[in-house]
Amino acid sequence: MKKLLVALCALAVAATFASAGVAVNWTTQNWGEYHGGSGDGSGTAIAANNSVLWQLIFAGADGVANTVQQGQPVPADPSNHYLATGSDDSIVAERVIPQGGGTAADGTVWDAWLSRQPGELPVYSTLTWTQGEGSVYQRVFEFATPINGTYYFETQPLTLNTAWAGEGAPSQDFFVDPADGGMVPNRQVYIIPEPATMGVLGLGALAMVLRRKFRK
């Protein structure tokens, strides 16, 4: 009997996790996104001169976006979606907005300011959320493929509602731009070379050392 109760409890817990659902409307609100300027329209559209990488990130068990102080570089791993090295954060979804605006891979359409164009709401949704309770945050890079020194903007985390019931139920609104103006990228990413790249660099350095040795 005791084993049966334990089994039933385990099934109940499993069913709870299996039925967890989230739906996040991760979009802009009023002003769109700016590159430079003060967010009041004095800057230029962020996608006017280049493509943009936009990410929705799970903040991990600690619910904290693993970043650094404003304006300081954060070491990142390009093989792991440019997340901070050693962090417990993970990518939920991302989209690349082409230069000048256009259609992202998920079918959503944006203009050069990253303002959503007419059509379906760009909602990330799933009824099989498995990452548990926690928070998500948004990050917008000035380039689709960040390099050392690329600036980005990052929102504060949003506590997820994991009780989303499916189609027809309201999603959580999560605006990347402040209510009083567009965002301005304010942090830098410092790319950590992948192990393979480091290996190639190491072999190159060794070859140069040997070359100099034999030339002597």
C-alpha positions as MATLAB code, in Angstrom:
seq = 'MKKLLVALCALAVAATFASAGVAVNWTTQNWGEYHGGSGDGSGTAIAANNSVLWQLIFAGADGVANTVQQGQPVPADPSNHYLATGSDDSIVAERVIPQGGGTAADGTVWDAWLSRQPGELPVYSTLTWTQGEGSVYQRVFEFATPINGTYYFETQPLTLNTAWAGEGAPSQDFFVDPADGGMVPNRQVYIIPEPATMGVLGLGALAMVLRRKFRK';
ca = [
       0.000    0.000    0.000;
       2.831    2.342    0.925;
       4.557    1.642   -2.404;
       1.326    2.311   -4.242;
       0.929    5.708   -2.538;
       4.528    6.625   -3.372;
       3.956    5.632   -6.998;
       0.759    7.675   -7.196;
       2.523   10.713   -5.724;
       5.337   10.330   -8.253;
       2.816   10.150  -11.095;
       1.046   13.250   -9.798;
       4.316   15.175   -9.687;
       5.241   13.968  -13.171;
       1.834   14.973  -14.508;
       2.214   18.404  -12.948;
       5.526   18.989  -14.713;
       4.270   17.492  -17.977;
       1.267   19.788  -18.042;
       3.177   22.967  -17.152;
       2.685   25.603  -19.809;
       4.070   29.068  -20.534;
       3.184   31.687  -23.135;
       5.212   34.889  -23.362;
       4.416   37.706  -25.775;
       7.987   39.040  -26.094;
       7.731   42.159  -28.161;
       8.110   45.944  -28.175;
       5.542   48.268  -26.665;
       5.417   51.792  -28.058;
       8.719   53.214  -29.137;
      10.758   50.523  -30.811;
      14.493   49.954  -30.489;
      17.226   52.529  -30.932;
      20.900   52.343  -31.758;
      22.482   55.288  -30.011;
      20.597   58.401  -28.961;
      18.704   58.578  -25.688;
      15.734   56.413  -26.561;
      13.567   59.413  -27.367;
      13.801   59.189  -31.135;
      17.132   60.986  -31.436;
      18.942   57.779  -32.357;
      18.607   55.565  -35.415;
      16.618   52.377  -35.894;
      18.633   49.477  -34.524;
      18.041   47.322  -37.611;
      18.578   50.165  -40.097;
      22.205   49.277  -40.828;
      22.551   45.644  -39.754;
      20.679   42.520  -38.748;
      19.763   42.038  -35.096;
      19.820   39.012  -32.787;
      16.930   38.903  -30.287;
      16.860   36.278  -27.529;
      14.475   35.054  -24.841;
      16.539   33.496  -22.037;
      15.636   31.409  -18.990;
      17.375   32.904  -15.973;
      18.115   29.545  -14.371;
      17.419   28.248  -10.883;
      18.612   31.475   -9.244;
      16.227   33.632  -11.295;
      19.049   36.082  -12.001;
      20.313   37.233  -15.388;
      24.022   36.398  -15.289;
      25.495   39.620  -16.554;
      27.758   42.417  -15.329;
      27.496   46.112  -14.599;
      26.306   48.451  -17.312;
      28.954   49.182  -19.916;
      31.287   46.380  -18.799;
      32.174   43.422  -21.058;
      30.803   40.001  -20.140;
      32.720   36.864  -21.246;
      30.468   34.796  -23.494;
      30.547   31.437  -25.253;
      29.590   31.672  -28.950;
      28.872   27.925  -29.087;
      26.250   28.462  -26.367;
      24.318   31.391  -27.871;
      26.679   33.988  -26.351;
      25.577   33.238  -22.796;
      27.911   34.187  -19.973;
      30.573   31.550  -19.464;
      29.694   29.256  -16.563;
      26.167   30.636  -16.062;
      23.070   28.522  -15.419;
      21.032   30.522  -17.946;
      19.694   28.846  -21.088;
      18.187   29.949  -24.387;
      14.414   29.569  -24.666;
      13.989   31.080  -28.140;
      15.711   33.535  -30.437;
      15.070   35.298  -33.707;
      17.214   37.168  -36.211;
      15.612   40.350  -37.566;
      17.095   41.122  -41.019;
      18.554   44.513  -41.838;
      15.790   47.002  -42.518;
      13.241   44.731  -40.904;
      11.472   41.692  -42.292;
      10.392   38.172  -41.440;
      12.182   36.160  -38.743;
      12.459   32.368  -38.794;
       9.415   32.031  -36.513;
       7.267   33.875  -39.046;
       6.965   37.123  -37.114;
       7.432   40.352  -39.084;
       9.299   43.432  -37.805;
      10.293   46.853  -39.049;
      13.719   48.488  -38.668;
      12.780   49.721  -35.189;
      11.781   46.169  -34.151;
       8.174   47.270  -33.894;
       5.863   44.363  -34.621;
       4.033   44.496  -37.923;
       0.382   43.469  -38.398;
      -0.258   39.776  -37.934;
      -0.240   37.197  -35.175;
       1.297   38.074  -31.849;
       4.900   36.805  -31.587;
       4.251   34.492  -28.659;
       6.623   31.848  -27.355;
       4.346   29.141  -26.015;
       4.554   25.527  -24.919;
       2.358   23.205  -22.868;
       5.337   21.001  -22.004;
       7.534   23.479  -20.168;
      10.188   21.403  -18.386;
      12.585   24.003  -16.999;
      10.474   24.528  -13.891;
       9.557   27.707  -12.066;
      11.699   30.731  -12.721;
      12.175   33.840  -14.810;
      13.015   34.806  -18.363;
      14.703   37.916  -19.717;
      15.267   39.380  -23.161;
      18.516   40.359  -24.822;
      18.952   42.282  -28.077;
      22.327   42.364  -29.844;
      23.212   45.062  -32.361;
      24.416   42.343  -34.739;
      23.008   38.953  -35.740;
      26.417   37.337  -35.192;
      28.047   39.184  -32.277;
      31.791   39.678  -32.184;
      34.061   41.029  -29.453;
      32.804   44.403  -28.333;
      29.279   44.022  -29.731;
      26.805   45.985  -27.640;
      23.510   44.606  -26.422;
      20.521   45.525  -24.282;
      19.137   43.275  -21.577;
      15.821   43.507  -19.726;
      15.061   42.740  -16.113;
      13.789   39.166  -15.549;
      10.066   38.394  -15.753;
       8.691   35.742  -13.373;
       7.043   33.070  -15.492;
       3.463   31.925  -15.099;
       3.708   28.166  -15.637;
      -0.046   27.636  -15.449;
      -0.822   28.621  -19.041;
      -3.797   26.540  -20.183;
      -3.215   26.602  -23.927;
      -4.721   28.324  -26.961;
      -7.256   30.966  -26.018;
      -5.699   31.631  -22.617;
      -3.966   35.023  -22.286;
      -0.170   35.124  -22.573;
       2.188   37.215  -20.463;
       3.123   40.549  -22.011;
       6.859   41.157  -21.811;
       7.966   44.405  -23.437;
      11.626   44.833  -24.251;
      11.391   48.628  -24.431;
      10.682   50.805  -21.401;
       7.291   52.498  -21.311;
       8.890   55.949  -21.574;
      11.195   55.344  -24.525;
      13.101   52.876  -26.710;
      16.033   50.910  -25.409;
      19.678   51.727  -26.109;
      22.291   48.921  -26.061;
      24.314   49.440  -22.910;
      26.518   46.398  -22.367;
      29.297   44.677  -24.288;
      29.962   41.022  -24.928;
      33.485   39.568  -24.888;
      33.628   36.403  -26.990;
      35.576   33.435  -25.642;
      37.028   31.416  -28.565;
      35.733   27.861  -28.869;
      38.154   25.023  -27.944;
      38.684   24.176  -31.612;
      39.624   27.768  -32.374;
      41.969   27.853  -29.417;
      43.577   24.631  -30.686;
      44.192   26.130  -34.120;
      45.680   29.249  -32.545;
      47.906   27.078  -30.390;
      49.156   25.071  -33.370;
      49.881   28.287  -35.224;
      51.906   29.615  -32.318;
      53.840   26.336  -32.063;
      54.612   26.396  -35.790;
      55.996   29.927  -35.483;
      58.202   28.922  -32.544;
      59.579   25.885  -34.405;
      60.153   27.927  -37.533;
      62.185   30.485  -35.640;
      64.143   27.728  -33.896;
      65.146   25.971  -37.107;
      65.995   29.224  -38.859;
      68.591   29.829  -36.164;
];
